[in-house]
Amino acid sequence: MVEIIKSFLNGLNIVVILWLLSVKPRHGYEIIKEIKRLTGVSLNPGVIYPLLHRLEEEGLALSRWVMEKNKARRCYFLTAKGKRLFNRLRILFKNRLRVFAESLMYPSKSE
């Protein structure tokens, strides 16, 4: 059962990363920290960076090196294509998956 839960959460990683990048450009470590803060789940860099590279390969994100506190960091941001995909996902969650999620969180009294 733990594997099913882990699999489900892993499937959401890309959606969460797209959402975080839709808010503002971020570097990988910042994404890792923010996912931990929001979900309590610690993802290691071996999970996050391949997803970020995949977003770049598919033209959904770009990266550039920036200096932050005297340290060079690679910041990722969504392209127009990435923003369109995120907006489609947002509509999907809002219109179709919202009812499902609500039924998971608030089961009917007959159950």
C-alpha positions in Angstrom: 0.0 0.0 0.0 2.9 2.4 0.7 4.1 1.9 -2.8 0.7 2.9 -4.2 0.8 6.1 -2.2 4.4 6.8 -3.2 3.5 6.2 -6.9 0.6 8.6 -6.7 2.7 11.4 -5.1 5.5 10.9 -7.6 3.0 11.4 -10.4 2.2 14.8 -8.9 5.8 16.0 -8.8 5.8 17.4 -12.3 2.5 19.2 -11.6 3.9 20.7 -8.4 7.1 21.8 -10.1 5.1 23.5 -12.9 2.9 25.2 -10.3 6.0 26.5 -8.4 7.6 27.7 -11.6 4.3 29.5 -12.6 4.6 31.5 -9.4 8.2 32.6 -10.0 11.5 31.3 -11.4 13.3 29.0 -9.0 16.5 27.0 -8.7 16.4 23.3 -8.0 17.3 23.5 -4.3 14.5 26.1 -3.8 12.0 23.8 -5.4 13.2 20.9 -3.1 12.8 23.1 0.0 9.4 24.4 -1.1 8.0 20.9 -1.8 9.2 19.9 1.7 7.5 22.9 3.2 4.2 22.4 1.4 3.9 18.6 1.6 6.3 17.4 4.2 7.9 15.1 1.5 11.7 15.4 1.1 12.6 14.8 -2.6 16.2 14.3 -3.4 18.0 16.1 -6.2 18.0 12.8 -8.2 14.3 13.2 -8.6 14.0 17.0 -9.1 16.8 17.6 -11.6 15.8 15.0 -14.1 12.2 16.4 -14.1 13.6 19.9 -14.6 15.8 18.7 -17.5 12.8 17.0 -19.0 10.8 20.2 -18.9 13.7 21.9 -20.7 14.0 19.2 -23.3 10.2 19.4 -24.0 10.4 23.2 -24.3 8.3 23.8 -21.2 11.0 25.5 -19.2 14.3 27.3 -19.7 17.1 27.9 -17.4 19.7 30.5 -16.9 22.6 31.0 -14.5 22.1 33.8 -11.9 24.2 35.0 -9.1 22.6 34.6 -5.7 24.5 35.4 -2.5 27.8 35.1 -4.4 26.8 31.7 -5.7 25.9 30.8 -9.3 22.6 29.0 -9.4 20.7 27.7 -12.3 17.2 29.2 -12.2 14.3 27.6 -14.1 11.3 29.4 -15.5 8.3 28.4 -17.6 8.2 29.2 -21.3 5.0 30.2 -23.0 4.4 26.6 -23.9 5.0 25.6 -20.2 2.5 28.3 -19.1 -0.1 27.0 -21.5 0.4 23.4 -20.3 0.1 24.5 -16.6 -3.1 26.5 -17.4 -4.5 23.3 -19.1 -3.6 21.3 -16.0 -5.1 23.9 -13.7 -8.4 23.7 -15.7 -8.3 19.9 -15.5 -7.9 20.0 -11.8 -10.5 22.7 -11.3 -13.2 21.2 -13.5 -12.7 17.5 -13.5 -10.5 16.4 -10.6 -11.9 18.9 -8.0 -15.0 16.7 -7.3 -12.8 13.6 -7.0 -10.4 15.4 -4.6 -13.2 16.7 -2.5 -14.8 13.3 -2.2 -11.5 12.0 -1.0 -11.1 14.7 1.6 -14.7 15.0 2.7 -16.5 11.6 2.4 -20.2 11.5 2.4 -21.9 10.8 5.7 -23.3 7.5 4.4 -19.8 6.0 4.3 
